[in-house]
């Protein structure tokens, strides 16, 4: 009625209505006017307060101007993610370089929040991947009594994605990881372990102060051509790289976090794309020492097949450090 759209001024409608300002003529009408004003102001004040509270919740947190966020619809109808949904959540993390700015929203999986009596296992994905990589291991370790913590690193998965490649650095990622793990009470666990894949090995020296009881690095060989191609091409087919079958590739589950070139800043980060160079054990076995490196297939589908085959061996290797078998 005279605001953004004035319906009463539309002369094509069947009925014409005249809208005039209400001018109180006596005390009773003035009181009615005051009641109307109060009702409207109270309504919108409560709406603003509710909206403010909602925006403080991680799932509805505002997006930074220098970040992008993939709509939740891109991850809908993915069976593997749906099975992890009970453990899935968002956390807000202050930018270590700009603590007073809008926080970053990071997607994480935590299978047993607050259950510090369990041993804790941190799973970190590597280049061009996200928490979906560990979909088979997560319930396996959880059922065996572990608290499993799995983040989508910033720029990956369902986490906020910096627009600029320059935002990414190992120290920056490590600071955000420390902040989240501190929120989660990771240090309270008597036994702490980590499983790092590919480029995530670059973060290992920055996480040494977390005092892991054991760390296993699943290290690919020197940089493979596919990573260089992925770094340079906004159309690199991640589904074809990671998929175990043509049917799985058709679901587009691996490309979902990167719907366009603007979401791929993390994949263009040179240090991340080059990967880590670590020496694997001569025998390629899971050794019983603080940090163990294993050479694994560089091809995504081949690595996932290896992970499927080695799932029980990995569980045994980690669990034996807690309660060695006779």
KAQUIMO-V103115 format. One record per backbone hydrogen bond with DSSP energy under -1.0 kcal/mol. CO is the residue of the C=O (numbers start at 1). NH is the residue of the N-H. E is the energy in kcal/mol with one decimal. If there is no record, write none. Layout:
((CO/NH/E) (CO/NH/E))
//
This chain:
((6/9/-1.1) (7/10/-1.5) (10/13/-1.2) (26/30/-2.0) (27/31/-2.3) (28/32/-2.0) (29/33/-2.3) (30/34/-2.2) (31/35/-2.2) (32/36/-2.2) (33/37/-2.3) (34/38/-2.5) (35/39/-2.5) (36/40/-2.3) (37/41/-2.7) (38/42/-2.7) (39/43/-2.2) (40/44/-2.2) (41/45/-2.1) (42/46/-2.3) (43/47/-1.9) (44/48/-2.4) (45/49/-2.1) (46/50/-2.8) (47/51/-2.5) (48/52/-2.4) (49/53/-2.2) (50/54/-2.3) (51/55/-2.2) (54/57/-1.4) (57/60/-1.8) (58/61/-1.2) (64/67/-1.3) (66/163/-2.4) (68/161/-2.9) (71/74/-1.8) (72/75/-1.8) (78/82/-2.5) (79/83/-1.9) (84/87/-1.8) (85/88/-1.4) (87/110/-2.3) (89/108/-2.7) (91/106/-2.7) (93/104/-3.0) (98/101/-2.1) (104/93/-2.7) (105/160/-2.9) (106/91/-2.4) (107/152/-2.8) (108/89/-2.3) (109/150/-2.8) (112/115/-1.8) (114/116/-1.9) (115/118/-1.5) (119/147/-3.0) (120/193/-2.5) (121/149/-2.9) (122/195/-2.8) (124/197/-2.0) (126/129/-1.0) (130/133/-2.7) (131/134/-1.8) (132/135/-1.8) (134/138/-2.5) (137/141/-2.7) (138/142/-2.3) (139/143/-2.5) (140/144/-1.1) (141/146/-2.4) (142/145/-1.7) (147/121/-2.7) (148/111/-2.0) (149/123/-2.3) (150/109/-2.4) (153/156/-2.0) (156/159/-1.8) (160/155/-2.0) (161/68/-2.4) (164/167/-1.1) (165/168/-1.6) (169/173/-2.4) (170/174/-2.6) (171/175/-2.2) (172/176/-1.9) (173/177/-2.3) (174/178/-2.7) (175/179/-2.0) (176/180/-2.3) (177/181/-2.8) (178/182/-2.2) (179/183/-2.0) (180/184/-2.2) (181/186/-2.7) (182/185/-1.0) (185/188/-1.5) (186/189/-1.6) (191/120/-2.7) (192/213/-3.2) (192/214/-1.1) (193/122/-2.6) (194/216/-2.5) (195/124/-2.4) (196/218/-3.5) (197/200/-2.2) (198/201/-2.1) (199/202/-2.3) (200/203/-1.5) (204/207/-1.2) (207/210/-2.0) (208/211/-1.9) (214/194/-1.7) (215/292/-2.9) (216/196/-2.6) (217/219/-1.1) (217/294/-2.9) (218/198/-2.8) (219/296/-1.6) (224/227/-1.0) (224/228/-1.2) (225/229/-2.5) (226/230/-2.6) (227/231/-2.4) (228/232/-1.6) (229/233/-2.1) (236/238/-1.4) (237/241/-1.3) (238/242/-2.3) (239/243/-2.3) (241/301/-1.8) (245/249/-2.1) (246/250/-1.6) (248/251/-1.0) (249/252/-1.4) (255/258/-1.9) (260/263/-1.6) (261/264/-1.7) (264/268/-1.0) (269/273/-2.4) (270/274/-2.5) (281/284/-1.3) (285/287/-1.1) (287/289/-1.4) (290/215/-3.1) (292/217/-3.4) (293/281/-2.2) (294/219/-2.5) (299/303/-2.7) (300/304/-2.4) (301/305/-2.0) (302/306/-2.3) (303/307/-2.9) (304/308/-2.1) (305/309/-2.0) (306/310/-2.2) (310/314/-2.8) (311/315/-2.1) (312/316/-2.5) (313/317/-2.5) (314/318/-2.2) (315/319/-2.7) (316/320/-2.4) (319/322/-1.1) (319/323/-2.3))
//
